[in-house]
């Protein structure tokens, strides 16, 4: 009998030589520490319909890996587990992590425990009240953490083989990680082996559907067995010296099963049990036996085993893969002894396998049993399963998938459990699954006391991913009759955020202004005013900017005088006041004074979800525009570290790297600026295109490329990301329209540049944002007018910009505008302006602008007939250009030096 069982198992691998060969080559390369023999050879993808032997093939791969001394981890998707975020990842990694000691587990997780632990189910549950209260990682942060952990595991304990079966049933979060990680496996001591049914792959995530193509790997599709292979299998299972198999019998087996390996083995196993002789006369019996292994035939066969067997099989199909016998007995309402007897019968009938942990012998069987449960009874068993999972010590995360199958019953206790599950999913970096839980809780429905809270939590869960949906949830929350003042304030703040993220900045500002007017407490009013001032500051089309700035200045002055009462809200006011002073071009000392006040008492947190990351960003940027770039870089390094520690590795981190790039660009560190800008854009692209951070990232990278001479790449970048009108409704920096104007001027389109820059100037002047040190649109517009032969207009613009710069008072701003004025002057005045510009740049850190001024002075000295002085100045400029990676300027200077008639 054992020989026949072995024959059946090996029969599932008949005609799989090429598929096994590819795996053996990949495993041999991995074990030897060599690179893959085949392109994309660190990823193997097997595809095929149900029953074609994918599971047996993967089991053989895993055995070979283990026999080769490789660390092999495996998991498979389950039809009932698709809505449980990171279920497959937990199945893959938790058994190994559970076997090692606490110290080794910490070493494997590194610094990622707090970020990835909830996804792996390793950290304590934290379903705190209020979805916005805890700092939750974003999905990209969790994926990055999983990348690090698996990479560390492979390097420290590998080489590593990851085997994933039935990926078509895996949860979307796990598939998203697999799709992204697959792109790295060729660089690591890792082999990733995946199998799925191609016709059943989910639409989301889209990246997994092209996992093979993206890695240069060709999927290996499994075909049905040929008649010869089926005949060989029949001979292996039936053949003895006393029994000879008949060709007609073998042909009928193939015809009945279509060459499906699983169905063939099951049919032959049943034929053996029934004592059927493998001859032509037995052929009529085969179709009846085959029908009993699937669909209604399987259900009928199950019913013949008795009520307890049926109930246990139903319970296992509801609970899913890896079901403990004790839990299945509870859901089936069976005593332990009755459940054990039923399990024995189901194993004997080749329906279940395992003893204390039960599974169906094949997913096809599981699907047939589950679909055979009467619908009303099935939903009742899911309800029972949810509470049974909790009673057995399971998490609301595990129970939630069952409650998603249960019709609404008006159970407030169930609402609380779904809310708890949603918070845990948010902590695990699975907001979409959290949203499903909250949407289901809303249908229960919640009690009047719960409803506003559920709507608020639902809105918070979609805030960064679907601002438009958030608006609907939060507006509905505000309409609820039962809503505390604190909750009302929180809802209003998040509603304004979602409106702002949807480019409705005016409505965001008015929402917070109205709520501030109606607030009962002074602290609530102050908090709402902070948000109001912030959204006004970001509204590119704001009306009455001057009045708003005056109100902000008055409030900041009043709060400053109350030193003993300064808290976080007050510091946010100071940060906004500092930024407003910068963009308006008030004396720089005013801006720095309020920026310093904002950073008191430990400064501003970049990840405090009760507030916003925008104000810490603005308050830190003040120092860059105040010629204190080292201080700005220090604050941004702090902010980026906070993002990474919290697992915010999506849009927030992209924004952090992009603004850091802008700081480096402004201070002339062009090579590092380009690197940071590319990192910011790459991070933004991982989150998804069309998000606001793209305006920042693309504008910054274009500005850097123009400074370095990468004009063609800058043009391609603008086309790739549609960097043109209509521009973002929010104020961004560098100003997008100004950057596009500079690009058009560089590309030889001064008319287009004038149109863009005039529009930018009208918009900014209308808002009284008149600091040329913040946005130099006048400087570029003057150059465009000069290119069109309008020197008077150019000169007027340059002189006005200089006056504005002198009012603001930073050396960098004055130096840039002195150089601009010199472009439209002649003779000694030109030399004087450039000499003064250089003197200003000596007082600040702006090597790129310093280089440009030095080049201009060298040219002016040459034109004035002073070649020796010109050469000395140009040699100085060449050193400056090299130090700040201004490649195009360096090339220009070398040419000029070569052409100078110097003795």
C-alpha positions in Angstrom: 0.0 0.0 0.0 2.9 2.4 0.8 4.4 1.6 -2.6 1.1 2.6 -4.2 0.9 5.8 -2.2 4.4 6.7 -3.3 3.5 5.8 -6.9 0.5 8.2 -6.7 2.6 11.0 -5.3 5.3 10.6 -7.9 2.6 10.3 -10.6 1.7 13.9 -9.9 5.2 14.8 -11.2 5.0 12.9 -14.4 6.0 14.9 -17.5 7.4 17.7 -15.3 11.1 17.2 -16.2 11.6 20.7 -17.7 9.9 22.4 -14.8 11.9 20.4 -12.2 15.0 20.9 -14.2 14.6 24.7 -14.1 14.2 24.4 -10.3 17.2 22.2 -9.9 19.4 24.5 -11.9 18.3 27.5 -9.8 18.8 25.7 -6.6 22.2 24.5 -7.6 23.3 28.0 -8.5 21.9 29.3 -5.2 23.6 26.6 -3.1 26.9 27.3 -4.9 26.7 31.0 -4.4 26.7 31.6 -8.1 24.6 33.9 -10.1 21.5 32.6 -11.9 22.2 30.5 -15.0 19.0 31.7 -16.7 17.8 35.3 -17.1 15.7 36.2 -14.1 16.6 32.8 -12.7 16.1 33.8 -9.1 12.3 33.8 -9.8 10.4 30.7 -10.8 6.8 31.1 -11.8 4.6 28.0 -12.3 1.1 28.4 -13.7 -1.7 26.0 -14.5 -5.3 25.2 -13.8 -6.5 23.5 -10.6 -5.2 19.9 -10.2 -2.3 20.1 -12.7 0.2 19.4 -9.9 1.5 22.8 -8.9 1.5 21.9 -5.2 3.3 18.6 -5.8 5.9 20.4 -7.9 6.5 23.0 -5.3 6.7 20.3 -2.6 9.4 18.6 -4.7 11.3 21.9 -5.0 11.1 22.5 -1.3 12.4 19.0 -0.6 15.3 19.5 -3.0 16.1 22.8 -1.4 16.1 21.3 2.1 18.2 18.3 1.0 20.7 20.9 -0.5 21.1 22.5 2.9 19.1 25.6 2.0 16.7 27.4 4.3 13.2 26.9 2.7 10.1 28.7 3.9 6.7 28.1 2.4 3.2 29.4 2.4 0.1 29.2 0.3 -2.9 31.3 -0.3 -6.3 30.2 0.8 -9.7 30.9 -0.7 -11.0 32.0 2.8 -8.0 34.1 3.7 -7.9 36.5 0.8 -9.4 39.4 2.8 -7.0 38.9 5.8 -4.1 41.4 5.2 -0.6 39.9 5.3 -2.0 36.4 6.0 0.4 34.8 3.5 3.4 36.8 4.8 2.6 35.7 8.4 2.3 32.1 7.3 5.7 32.4 5.5 7.7 34.0 8.2 6.1 33.4 11.6 7.0 29.7 12.0 10.7 30.5 11.7 10.5 33.6 13.9 8.5 31.6 16.5 11.2 28.9 16.7 14.1 31.3 17.5 14.7 32.9 20.8 13.7 36.5 21.6 17.2 37.8 21.2 17.6 36.2 17.8 14.2 37.4 16.7 15.2 41.0 17.6 18.3 40.5 15.5 16.3 39.2 12.5 13.9 42.1 12.7 16.5 44.7 13.3 15.0 48.1 13.9 11.8 47.2 12.0 9.9 45.4 14.8 7.5 48.3 15.5 6.8 48.8 11.8 6.5 45.2 10.6 5.6 43.5 13.9 1.9 44.2 13.6 1.8 42.8 10.0 3.5 39.7 11.2 1.3 39.4 14.2 4.4 39.5 16.5 3.6 42.7 18.5 0.9 43.2 21.1 -2.4 44.3 19.9 -2.9 48.1 20.1 -6.5 48.8 19.2 -6.5 52.3 20.9 -9.6 54.4 20.6 -9.5 56.8 17.7 -8.1 55.7 14.4 -6.0 58.9 14.2 -4.4 58.5 17.6 -1.6 56.0 16.8 1.2 56.6 14.4 0.6 53.9 11.8 3.1 52.9 9.1 2.1 53.3 5.5 2.0 50.3 3.1 5.3 51.2 1.5 7.0 51.3 4.9 5.8 47.8 5.7 7.0 46.5 2.3 10.4 48.1 2.9 10.6 46.5 6.3 9.7 43.1 4.9 12.4 43.6 2.3 14.9 44.3 5.0 13.9 41.3 7.2 13.9 38.8 4.4 17.2 40.1 3.0 18.7 39.9 6.5 17.4 36.4 6.9 18.9 35.3 3.6 22.3 36.8 4.3 22.5 35.6 7.9 20.8 32.2 7.6 20.5 31.5 3.9 20.7 31.0 1.1 16.9 31.3 1.3 14.2 29.6 -0.8 10.7 31.2 -0.6 7.9 28.9 -1.9 4.5 30.4 -2.4 1.6 28.2 -3.6 -1.9 29.2 -4.7 -0.8 32.8 -5.0 -4.1 33.6 -6.8 -5.8 33.3 -3.4 -3.2 35.3 -1.4 -4.2 38.6 0.2 -3.5 41.7 -1.8 -1.0 43.1 0.8 1.2 40.0 0.6 1.0 40.0 -3.2 2.0 43.7 -3.3 5.1 42.9 -1.3 5.9 39.8 -3.3 5.6 41.8 -6.6 8.0 44.5 -5.3 10.5 42.1 -3.6 10.7 39.9 -6.8 12.5 42.8 -8.5 15.4 42.4 -6.0 15.9 38.6 -5.8 18.5 38.5 -8.6 20.8 40.6 -6.4 20.3 38.4 -3.2 20.9 34.8 -2.1 17.2 34.2 -2.5 15.1 32.0 -4.8 11.5 32.9 -5.0 9.2 30.1 -6.3 5.5 31.1 -7.0 2.6 29.1 -8.4 -0.9 30.2 -9.3 -3.9 29.7 -11.5 -3.5 32.3 -14.2 -7.2 32.6 -14.9 -8.0 33.3 -11.2 -5.4 36.0 -10.5 -7.0 39.0 -8.8 -7.1 42.4 -10.5 -5.4 44.0 -7.5 -2.5 44.4 -7.1 -1.9 44.9 -10.8 1.9 44.6 -10.3 1.6 40.9 -9.3 -0.1 40.0 -12.6 3.1 40.9 -14.4 5.6 39.6 -11.8 7.3 37.3 -14.3 7.5 39.8 -17.2 8.9 42.5 -14.9 11.7 40.2 -13.9 12.5 38.9 -17.4 11.2 35.5 -16.4 9.0 33.3 -18.6 6.2 31.5 -16.6 6.4 27.8 -16.8 2.9 26.6 -17.6 1.9 23.1 -16.6 0.0 21.0 -19.1 -2.4 18.1 -18.5 -0.8 14.6 -18.6 -0.7 12.8 -22.0 -2.4 9.4 -22.4 1.1 7.7 -22.2 1.7 9.4 -18.8 -1.7 8.4 -17.5 -1.0 4.8 -18.6 2.3 4.9 -16.8 0.5 6.1 -13.6 -2.1 3.3 -13.9 0.6 0.7 -14.2 2.5 2.1 -11.2 -0.6 2.0 -9.0 -2.2 -1.2 -10.2 0.6 -3.2 -11.8 1.6 -6.3 -9.9 2.8 -9.7 -11.2 -0.7 -10.9 -10.8 -2.5 -7.9 -12.3 -2.0 -6.6 -15.8 -3.5 -3.3 -16.8 -5.5 -3.0 -20.0 -4.8 -0.3 -22.6 -8.5 0.5 -22.9 -8.8 1.0 -19.2 -5.8 3.4 -19.3 -7.3 5.3 -22.2 -10.7 5.7 -20.4 -9.0 7.0 -17.2 -7.3 9.7 -19.4 -10.6 10.5 -21.1 -12.5 10.8 -17.8 -10.0 13.0 -16.1 -8.7 15.0 -19.1 -5.2 14.1 -17.9 -5.6 16.3 -14.8 -3.0 14.7 -12.4 -5.0 15.3 -9.2 -8.2 13.9 -10.6 -6.3 11.0 -12.1 -4.7 10.0 -8.8 -8.0 10.4 -6.9 -9.9 8.3 -9.4 -7.3 5.6 -9.3 -7.1 5.6 -5.5 -10.9 5.2 -5.4 -10.7 2.4 -8.0 -8.1 0.6 -5.8 -10.3 0.9 -2.7 -13.3 -0.5 -4.6 -11.2 -3.4 -5.9 -11.8 -2.5 -9.5 -9.8 -4.5 -12.0 -7.9 -2.4 -14.6 -9.5 -4.0 -17.6 -11.8 -2.8 -20.4 -14.9 -4.2 -18.7 -14.4 -1.8 -15.7 -14.4 1.3 -17.9 -18.2 2.1 -17.3 -17.5 2.3 -13.6 -14.9 5.1 -13.9 -17.2 8.0 -14.7 -19.3 7.4 -11.6 -16.2 7.2 -9.4 -14.9 10.4 -10.9 -18.1 12.3 -10.4 -18.0 11.4 -6.7 -14.7 13.3 -6.3 -16.1 16.7 -7.3 -19.1 19.0 -7.1 -22.4 17.5 -6.2 -20.9 14.1 -6.2 -18.5 15.0 -3.5 -21.2 16.6 -1.5 -23.3 13.4 -1.7 -20.3 11.3 -0.7 -19.7 13.6 2.2 -23.4 13.3 3.4 -23.1 9.5 3.4 -20.4 9.8 6.1 -23.0 11.2 8.6 -24.0 14.4 10.2 -20.9 14.9 12.4 -18.6 14.4 9.4 -20.5 16.9 7.4 -20.5 19.5 10.1 -16.7 19.0 10.7 -16.0 19.3 7.0 -18.1 22.5 6.8 -16.4 24.0 9.8 -12.9 23.4 8.3 -14.0 24.9 4.9 -15.2 28.0 6.8 -12.2 28.3 9.0 -9.7 27.8 6.2 -6.3 26.3 5.9 -4.4 25.1 8.9 -7.5 24.6 11.1 -7.0 23.3 14.6 -9.2 20.3 15.3 -10.4 21.8 18.6 -11.5 25.0 16.9 -13.3 23.1 14.1 -15.1 21.1 16.7 -16.3 24.2 18.4 -17.6 25.8 15.2 -19.2 22.4 14.2 -20.8 22.1 17.7 -19.2 18.7 18.2 -17.7 17.1 21.3 -13.9 16.4 21.1 -14.5 12.7 20.7 -17.1 13.1 18.0 -14.9 15.5 16.1 -11.9 13.1 16.3 -14.1 10.2 14.9 -15.4 12.5 12.1 -11.9 13.5 11.2 -10.9 9.8 11.0 -13.7 9.2 8.6 -12.9 12.2 6.5 -9.2 11.2 6.3 -10.2 7.7 5.2 -12.4 9.1 2.5 -9.5 11.3 1.2 -11.4 14.5 2.0 -9.3 15.8 4.9 -5.6 15.3 5.9 -3.8 16.0 9.1 -4.7 15.2 12.7 -4.6 18.1 15.2 -4.3 20.5 12.3 -6.8 19.8 9.6 -6.8 20.7 5.9 -8.5 19.5 2.8 -6.6 17.1 0.6 -6.8 19.6 -2.2 -8.2 23.1 -2.7 -10.7 21.7 -5.3 -12.2 19.6 -2.5 -12.3 22.6 -0.1 -14.1 24.8 -2.7 -16.7 22.1 -3.4 -17.4 21.5 0.3 -17.7 25.3 1.1 -20.0 25.9 -1.9 -22.1 23.0 -0.8 -23.0 24.6 2.5 -26.5 26.1 2.5 -26.1 29.9 2.3 -27.9 30.8 5.5 -26.1 28.1 7.4 -22.8 29.2 5.9 -23.2 32.8 7.2 -24.2 31.5 10.6 -21.1 29.4 10.7 -19.0 32.4 9.8 -20.5 34.3 12.7 -19.8 31.4 15.1 -16.3 31.1 13.7 -15.5 34.8 14.4 -16.4 34.5 18.1 -14.8 31.1 18.3 -11.5 32.5 17.0 -11.7 35.3 19.7 -12.6 32.7 22.4 -9.5 30.6 21.4 -7.3 33.6 22.0 -7.2 34.8 18.4 -7.0 38.4 17.3 -9.8 40.5 15.9 -7.7 40.6 12.7 -8.2 36.8 12.3 -11.9 37.0 13.2 -12.7 40.0 11.0 -12.8 38.0 7.8 -15.6 35.9 9.2 -17.7 38.9 10.2 -17.3 40.4 6.7 -19.4 37.4 5.6 -22.2 37.9 8.2 -25.3 40.0 7.3 -26.0 43.1 9.5 -27.7 42.4 12.7 -27.5 45.7 14.7 -25.0 44.3 17.1 -23.0 47.1 18.7 -20.5 44.5 20.2 -19.7 43.4 16.7 -19.2 47.0 15.6 -16.6 47.4 18.3 -14.8 44.2 17.2 -14.7 45.4 13.6 -13.3 48.8 14.8 -10.6 47.0 16.8 -9.7 44.9 13.7 -9.6 48.1 11.6 -7.2 49.8 14.0 -5.0 46.7 14.0 -5.0 46.6 10.2 -4.0 50.3 10.1 -1.2 49.6 12.5 -0.1 46.8 10.1 0.0 49.1 7.2 -3.2 47.7 5.5 -5.5 50.6 5.2 -7.7 49.1 2.5 -8.5 46.1 4.7 -9.2 48.5 7.6 -11.6 50.3 5.3 -13.5 47.1 4.6 -13.9 46.4 8.3 -15.2 49.9 9.0 -17.5 49.9 6.0 -19.0 46.7 7.3 -19.3 48.1 10.8 -21.3 51.0 9.3 -23.8 48.6 7.8 -24.4 46.7 11.1 -25.4 49.6 11.8 -23.6 51.2 14.8 -25.5 52.7 17.6 -26.1 56.5 17.5 -23.2 56.9 20.0 -20.9 54.9 17.7 -21.9 56.1 14.3 -20.0 59.4 14.2 -16.9 57.6 15.6 -17.1 54.9 12.9 -17.5 57.5 10.1 -14.5 59.4 11.5 -12.3 56.3 11.6 -13.4 55.4 8.1 -12.5 58.9 6.9 -9.1 58.7 8.6 -8.4 55.3 7.0 -8.9 56.8 3.5 -7.3 60.2 4.1 -4.0 59.6 2.3 -5.3 57.3 -0.3 -8.7 58.6 -1.4 -9.3 62.2 -0.2 -12.6 62.4 -2.1 -14.1 59.4 -0.3 -12.8 60.9 3.0 -14.8 64.1 2.4 -18.0 62.1 2.1 -17.4 60.0 5.3 -16.4 63.0 7.4 -19.2 65.2 6.2 -21.6 62.5 7.2 -19.9 62.2 10.6 -20.4 65.9 11.2 -24.1 65.5 10.5 -24.6 62.9 13.3 -26.7 64.0 16.3 -24.4 62.4 18.8 -20.9 63.8 18.5 -18.7 65.2 21.3 -17.0 68.5 21.0 -13.5 66.9 20.9 -14.7 64.4 18.2 -16.3 67.3 16.2 -13.1 69.2 16.2 -11.1 66.1 15.1 -13.6 65.5 12.3 -13.4 69.1 11.1 -9.6 69.0 11.0 -9.5 65.8 9.0 -12.3 67.1 6.7 -10.2 70.2 6.0 -7.1 68.0 5.3 -9.1 65.8 2.8 -10.4 68.9 1.1 -6.9 70.3 0.8 -5.5 67.1 -0.5 -8.3 67.1 -3.1 -7.2 70.6 -4.3 -10.2 72.3 -2.6 -8.0 74.6 -0.4 -10.5 77.4 -0.3 -13.1 75.1 1.1 -10.6 73.6 3.6 -9.8 77.1 4.9 -13.4 78.1 5.2 -14.3 74.9 7.0 -11.7 75.5 9.7 -12.6 79.2 9.9 -16.3 78.5 10.5 -15.4 75.8 13.1 -13.0 78.2 14.9 -15.7 80.8 15.1 -18.1 78.3 16.6 -15.6 76.7 19.0 -16.5 76.8 22.7 -13.0 76.5 24.2 -10.1 78.8 23.5 -7.7 75.9 22.9 -10.1 74.3 20.3 -10.4 77.7 18.6 -6.6 78.1 18.5 -6.1 74.7 17.1 -8.6 75.3 14.3 -7.1 78.6 13.5 -3.7 77.0 13.0 -5.2 74.7 10.4 -7.1 77.7 8.8 -3.9 79.7 8.5 -2.0 76.7 7.1 -4.5 76.0 4.3 -4.8 79.7 3.5 -1.0 79.7 3.2 -1.0 76.8 0.7 -3.9 78.2 -1.4 -2.4 79.5 -4.6 -5.5 81.5 -5.4 -6.2 82.9 -1.9 -8.1 86.2 -1.7 -7.2 88.7 1.0 -3.7 87.3 1.7 -2.7 90.6 3.3 -5.5 90.6 5.8 -4.8 87.0 6.7 -1.1 87.7 7.2 -1.9 90.6 9.5 -4.3 88.4 11.6 -1.6 85.8 11.8 1.0 88.4 12.8 -1.2 89.8 15.5 -2.0 86.3 16.9 1.7 85.4 17.0 2.6 88.6 18.8 -0.2 88.0 21.4 0.9 84.4 22.0 4.5 85.3 22.2 3.7 87.6 25.2 2.1 84.7 27.1 5.4 82.7 27.5 4.1 80.5 30.3 1.2 79.2 28.2 3.1 78.3 25.0 2.2 74.7 23.9 2.2 72.9 20.6 -0.6 74.9 19.1 1.2 78.1 19.9 4.4 76.8 18.4 2.5 75.9 15.2 1.3 79.5 15.0 4.9 80.7 15.3 6.0 78.3 12.5 3.3 79.6 10.2 4.2 83.2 11.1 7.9 82.6 10.3 7.0 81.1 6.9 4.6 83.9 6.1 7.4 86.4 6.8 9.7 84.6 4.4 7.3 84.5 1.4 6.2 88.1 2.0 9.7 89.3 2.1 9.6 90.8 5.6 13.0 91.4 7.3 14.7 88.1 7.7 15.3 88.6 11.4 11.5 88.4 11.9 11.3 85.1 10.1 14.2 83.6 12.1 12.8 84.9 15.4 9.5 83.1 14.9 11.1 80.0 13.5 13.3 79.8 16.7 10.1 80.2 18.8 8.5 77.3 16.9 11.4 75.0 17.7 11.3 75.6 21.5 10.5 72.8 23.9 11.8 70.0 21.7 10.5 71.5 18.4 7.7 70.2 16.2 7.0 66.5 15.6 6.9 65.6 11.9 4.7 62.5 12.6 2.2 63.7 15.1 -1.0 62.6 13.5 -3.1 65.1 15.5 -1.3 67.8 13.7 0.3 68.0 10.3 3.8 67.5 8.8 3.4 70.7 6.7 4.2 73.2 9.5 7.4 71.5 10.8 8.4 71.5 7.1 7.8 75.2 6.6 9.3 76.2 9.9 12.5 74.2 9.0 12.7 75.7 5.5 12.7 79.2 7.0 16.4 78.6 7.9 17.3 77.8 4.3 15.8 81.0 3.0 17.5 82.8 5.9 21.0 81.7 4.7 21.2 79.1 7.5 21.3 76.0 5.4 23.1 73.8 7.9 20.3 74.4 10.4 17.7 73.6 7.7 19.5 70.3 6.8 19.6 69.3 10.4 15.9 69.7 10.9 15.1 67.8 7.7 17.4 65.0 8.6 15.4 64.8 11.9 12.1 64.8 10.0 13.3 62.1 7.6 14.5 60.0 10.5 11.0 60.4 12.1 9.3 59.3 8.9 11.5 56.2 8.6 11.1 55.3 12.3 7.3 55.6 12.0 7.3 53.6 8.8 6.1 56.5 6.7 8.1 55.6 3.6 5.6 56.8 1.0 4.5 60.3 0.1 5.9 61.8 3.4 9.4 60.4 2.8 9.3 61.4 -0.8 8.4 64.9 0.2 11.3 64.9 2.8 13.9 63.8 0.3 12.6 66.3 -2.3 12.8 69.3 0.0 16.2 68.2 1.2 17.2 68.2 -2.5 15.8 71.7 -2.9 17.9 72.8 0.1 21.0 71.4 -1.4 20.2 73.0 -4.8 19.7 76.4 -3.2 23.0 76.0 -1.4 24.9 74.9 -4.5 25.4 71.3 -3.6 24.2 70.2 -7.0 25.4 66.6 -7.2 23.8 65.7 -3.8 20.8 67.7 -4.7 20.3 65.7 -7.9 20.7 62.4 -6.0 18.1 63.5 -3.3 15.7 64.7 -5.9 15.9 61.5 -7.8 15.3 59.6 -4.6 12.3 61.7 -3.8 10.8 61.2 -7.2 11.5 57.4 -7.1 9.8 57.2 -3.7 6.8 59.3 -5.0 6.5 56.9 -8.0 6.3 53.9 -5.7 3.3 55.5 -4.0 1.6 56.2 -7.4 1.6 59.0 -9.9 -0.6 62.1 -9.8 0.0 62.8 -6.1 1.0 66.4 -5.0 4.5 65.4 -4.1 5.2 64.9 -7.9 5.0 68.7 -8.4 7.7 69.2 -5.8 9.9 66.4 -7.0 9.7 67.1 -10.7 10.1 70.8 -10.2 13.2 70.4 -8.0 14.8 67.9 -10.3 14.2 70.0 -13.4 15.8 73.0 -11.6 18.8 70.9 -10.6 19.2 69.5 -14.1 19.1 73.0 -15.7 21.8 74.1 -13.2 24.0 71.2 -14.2 23.4 71.5 -17.9 21.0 68.5 -18.3 18.6 70.4 -20.5 17.4 67.5 -22.6 16.7 65.3 -19.6 14.8 68.2 -18.0 12.6 68.5 -21.1 11.9 64.8 -21.1 11.1 64.9 -17.4 8.6 67.7 -17.9 6.9 65.8 -20.7 6.9 62.5 -18.8 5.1 64.1 -15.8 3.0 66.7 -17.7 4.8 69.5 -15.9 2.7 72.3 -17.3 -0.6 74.0 -16.9 -3.0 73.3 -15.2 -0.7 73.6 -12.2 -1.3 72.5 -8.6 -3.9 74.5 -6.7 -1.5 74.5 -3.8 1.6 76.6 -3.3 4.6 74.4 -4.1 8.3 75.2 -4.1 10.1 75.7 -6.3 7.1 77.4 -7.9 6.1 75.1 -10.8 5.2 77.8 -13.2 8.5 79.6 -12.6 10.5 76.4 -13.1 8.6 75.8 -16.4 9.3 79.4 -17.5 13.1 78.8 -16.8 12.9 75.5 -18.8 11.3 77.2 -21.8 13.8 80.0 -21.7 16.7 77.5 -21.7 15.1 75.5 -24.5 15.0 78.7 -26.7 11.4 79.8 -26.2 11.5 83.2 -24.6 7.9 84.0 -25.6 6.6 81.0 -23.8 8.8 81.8 -20.9 7.5 85.4 -20.7 3.9 84.0 -20.7 4.6 81.5 -17.9 6.6 83.9 -15.8 4.2 86.8 -16.1 1.4 84.5 -14.9 3.5 83.4 -12.0 4.3 86.9 -11.0 0.7 88.1 -11.2 -0.4 85.2 -9.0 2.4 85.7 -6.4 2.1 89.5 -6.3 -1.6 89.3 -5.9 -1.0 87.2 -2.8 1.8 89.6 -1.7 4.4 86.8 -1.9 7.1 89.2 -3.0 10.4 87.7 -1.7 12.8 87.1 -4.6 14.9 85.0 -2.2 12.0 82.6 -2.1 10.9 82.7 -5.7 13.0 84.5 -8.4 10.4 84.8 -11.1 11.4 88.4 -11.8 15.0 87.4 -12.3 14.1 84.8 -14.9 11.4 87.0 -16.5 14.0 89.8 -16.9 16.3 87.3 -18.7 13.4 86.3 -21.0 12.6 89.9 -21.9 16.3 90.6 -22.6 16.3 87.6 -25.0 13.4 89.2 -26.8 15.2 92.5 -27.1 13.4 94.3 -24.3 16.3 95.7 -22.2 14.3 98.4 -20.4 11.7 95.9 -19.2 14.4 93.6 -18.1 16.2 96.4 -16.2 13.0 97.5 -14.4 12.2 94.0 -13.3 15.8 93.4 -12.0 15.9 96.7 -10.1 12.5 96.0 -8.5 13.7 92.5 -7.5 16.9 94.0 -6.0 14.8 96.4 -3.9 12.7 93.5 -2.6 15.8 91.5 -1.8 17.4 94.3 0.2 14.1 94.7 2.2 14.3 91.0 3.0 18.0 91.2 3.8 19.7 87.9 3.1 23.1 87.9 1.4 22.1 85.2 -1.0 18.9 87.0 -2.2 20.8 90.4 -2.6 23.7 88.7 -4.4 21.4 87.0 -6.9 19.6 90.2 -7.7 22.8 92.3 -7.9 24.0 89.8 -10.5 20.7 90.0 -12.3 21.0 93.9 -12.4 24.5 93.6 -13.7 23.2 91.7 -16.7 21.6 94.9 -18.0 24.3 97.3 -17.0 27.5 98.3 -18.8 31.0 99.5 -18.0 32.0 100.4 -14.5 28.4 100.0 -13.2 28.4 96.4 -14.4 31.7 95.7 -12.7 30.6 97.4 -9.5 27.3 95.4 -9.4 29.1 92.1 -9.9 31.8 93.0 -7.3 29.1 93.8 -4.8 27.3 90.5 -5.7 30.5 88.5 -5.1 30.9 90.3 -1.7 27.4 89.2 -0.8 28.1 85.5 -1.8 31.2 85.5 0.4 28.9 86.0 3.3 26.6 83.0 2.7 26.6 79.4 1.5 25.5 79.7 -2.2 28.4 78.3 -4.3 26.4 77.8 -7.5 25.1 81.4 -7.5 28.6 82.5 -6.4 30.1 80.6 -9.4 27.7 82.3 -11.8 28.6 85.8 -10.5 32.3 85.0 -10.7 31.9 83.9 -14.3 30.0 87.0 -15.1 32.7 89.2 -13.5 35.4 87.4 -15.4 33.6 88.0 -18.7 33.0 91.7 -17.7 36.7 92.1 -17.0 37.6 90.5 -20.3 35.3 92.8 -22.1 36.8 95.8 -20.2 40.2 94.9 -21.6 41.6 93.4 -18.4 42.5 89.8 -19.3 44.9 89.1 -16.4 42.2 90.0 -13.9 39.6 88.1 -15.9 41.7 85.0 -15.9 42.2 85.2 -12.2 38.5 85.5 -11.7 37.7 82.7 -14.0 40.2 80.4 -12.4 38.4 81.1 -9.1 35.1 80.4 -10.8 36.4 77.1 -12.1 37.2 76.0 -8.5 33.8 77.0 -7.3 32.1 75.2 -10.2 33.9 72.0 -9.4 33.1 72.2 -5.8 29.3 72.4 -6.4 29.2 70.1 -9.4 28.1 72.8 -11.8 29.3 70.8 -14.8 28.1 73.1 -17.6 29.5 76.2 -15.9 32.9 74.4 -15.5 33.0 73.5 -19.2 32.1 77.1 -20.1 34.9 78.5 -17.8 37.5 76.2 -19.3 36.6 77.4 -22.8 36.8 81.0 -21.7 40.2 80.5 -20.1 41.5 78.8 -23.2 40.4 81.7 -25.3 41.8 84.5 -23.1 44.8 86.3 -24.6 46.8 86.1 -21.3 50.6 86.3 -21.4 
